[in-house]
Amino acid sequence: IKPNIIICLDSAYAKPDGANNNKWIIPEIGKGPALQTIGKKFSMREKEINFVKKVAKDNGLKLQYEIIDLKNGATNLSKFPNIKNKIQLNVPVKNQHTCFCECNLKDIEQTSLLLTKVLENICLNNKYK
């Protein structure tokens, strides 16, 4: 499989109330989708990072970041290390992978809108052909 671009939608570890981590940038619930720029076996290129930032800004959509180390943050995007054009969008989820996980419905809505606008922009501007 050799796609022109991969867009992966997943969940992000969200900051528990009062949590602080000096090594990672962790998104917060209620502040919109998270663009995960780096993780286990993958990193996004500056081109795709700037593209998603511009689409979010042009459409008045919130965007935050999930930046962790290369040893953690596995996602489905990790399965495609040789594909250079890739985007990882995440919905922030508190207590992820537990029976007590929580998310904000507005974050889901904003993530859906951002994903739609990213896809529209790719199609309308013939990007990644």
C-alpha positions as CSV (number, residue, x, y, z in Angstrom):
1,I,0.0,0.0,0.0
2,K,1.4,3.4,-1.0
3,P,-1.1,6.2,-0.3
4,N,-0.4,9.8,-1.2
5,I,-1.3,10.8,2.4
6,I,-2.5,9.1,5.5
7,I,-4.8,10.9,8.0
8,C,-5.2,9.0,11.2
9,L,-7.9,9.9,13.8
10,D,-7.3,8.6,17.3
11,S,-7.6,9.7,20.9
12,A,-5.0,11.7,22.9
13,Y,-4.1,11.5,26.5
14,A,-5.6,14.6,28.0
15,K,-4.3,16.4,31.0
16,P,-5.9,15.4,34.3
17,D,-6.9,18.3,36.4
18,G,-3.8,19.9,37.9
19,A,-1.3,17.6,36.1
20,N,2.0,18.9,34.9
21,N,4.6,17.1,32.7
22,N,7.8,19.0,31.8
23,K,8.7,16.5,29.0
24,W,5.5,16.4,27.0
25,I,2.9,18.8,25.7
26,I,-0.4,17.2,26.7
27,P,-3.8,18.5,25.3
28,E,-6.6,19.6,27.6
29,I,-10.3,18.6,27.4
30,G,-12.6,21.3,26.0
31,K,-9.9,23.0,24.0
32,G,-10.4,21.3,20.6
33,P,-8.6,18.6,18.6
34,A,-5.0,17.8,19.2
35,L,-2.4,17.5,16.4
36,Q,0.1,14.8,17.5
37,T,3.3,15.8,15.7
38,I,5.5,13.0,17.0
39,G,5.1,9.6,18.6
40,K,6.4,6.1,18.7
41,K,7.9,5.3,15.2
42,F,6.5,8.5,13.5
43,S,6.9,12.2,13.2
44,M,4.9,14.6,11.0
45,R,6.7,16.8,8.6
46,E,6.6,20.6,9.0
47,K,4.6,20.8,5.7
48,E,1.7,18.8,7.1
49,I,1.8,20.6,10.5
50,N,1.6,24.0,8.9
51,F,-1.1,22.8,6.5
52,V,-3.3,21.7,9.4
53,K,-2.6,24.8,11.4
54,K,-3.6,27.0,8.4
55,V,-6.8,25.0,7.8
56,A,-7.8,25.4,11.4
57,K,-7.0,29.1,11.5
58,D,-8.7,29.8,8.2
59,N,-11.9,28.1,9.5
60,G,-11.8,29.5,13.0
61,L,-11.3,26.1,14.5
62,K,-9.5,25.4,17.8
63,L,-6.2,23.4,17.6
64,Q,-3.9,22.2,20.3
65,Y,-0.9,19.9,20.3
66,E,0.2,16.6,21.6
67,I,4.0,16.3,21.6
68,I,5.5,13.4,23.3
69,D,8.7,11.4,23.0
70,L,9.6,8.9,20.3
71,K,9.3,6.0,22.8
72,N,5.6,6.6,23.6
73,G,2.5,7.6,21.9
74,A,1.9,4.7,19.6
75,T,-1.0,5.1,17.2
76,N,-2.1,3.5,14.0
77,L,0.1,6.0,12.2
78,S,3.1,4.2,13.7
79,K,2.4,1.4,11.3
80,F,3.4,3.5,8.3
81,P,6.9,4.7,8.9
82,N,7.8,4.9,5.2
83,I,4.9,7.2,4.2
84,K,6.1,10.8,4.3
85,N,2.8,12.6,4.0
86,K,0.9,12.0,7.3
87,I,-1.5,13.7,9.7
88,Q,-2.4,12.6,13.2
89,L,-5.5,14.2,14.6
90,N,-6.6,13.2,18.1
91,V,-9.6,13.8,20.4
92,P,-8.4,14.6,23.9
93,V,-9.6,11.9,26.4
94,K,-9.0,12.1,30.1
95,N,-8.2,8.7,31.8
96,Q,-7.7,7.1,28.3
97,H,-7.8,3.3,28.2
98,T,-9.7,3.0,31.4
99,C,-13.4,2.5,32.2
100,F,-13.5,6.0,33.5
101,C,-12.4,7.8,30.3
102,E,-14.0,11.2,29.6
103,C,-14.1,13.5,26.6
104,N,-15.9,16.7,25.6
105,L,-18.5,16.5,22.9
106,K,-17.4,19.8,21.6
107,D,-13.9,18.4,21.1
108,I,-15.4,15.6,19.0
109,E,-17.4,18.1,17.0
110,Q,-14.4,20.4,16.4
111,T,-12.2,17.4,15.4
112,S,-14.8,16.3,12.9
113,L,-15.1,19.8,11.5
114,L,-11.3,20.1,11.2
115,L,-11.0,16.7,9.5
116,T,-13.7,17.7,7.0
117,K,-12.0,21.0,6.2
118,V,-8.6,19.3,5.9
119,L,-10.1,16.8,3.4
120,E,-11.9,19.5,1.5
121,N,-8.7,21.5,1.2
122,I,-6.8,18.5,0.0
123,C,-9.4,17.7,-2.7
124,L,-10.1,21.3,-3.8
125,N,-6.4,22.2,-4.1
126,N,-5.2,18.9,-5.6
127,K,-2.8,18.5,-2.8
128,Y,-0.9,15.2,-2.4
129,K,-1.6,13.8,-5.9
